[in-house]
Amino acid sequence: MTQGGEKYSALCLLAYVLIQAVSSCILLPVAGLAGGALAVLLSSICYNILLAVVCYRTTGVSSPFFRLRRR
């Protein structure tokens, strides 16, 4: 059985692919291989944060990323 969150997961993956494509098109000509690596890093960070937010809003499960407290 599925949990009903496949639509959100697919949208997050689509956003990841779009961010990856745009950042690669911008950074590869400017910085070459290092720009490609930076594009992958940035898109992966955005993807993981987006998934953590969607997971929290749909299921209420909090990521350790959001448990950081300000003192």
Secondary structure, DSSP 8 states (H G I E B T S, - for coil): ---S-HHHHHHHHHHHHHHHHHHHHHHHHHHHHHHHHHHHHHHHHHHHHHHHHHHHHHH----GGGG----
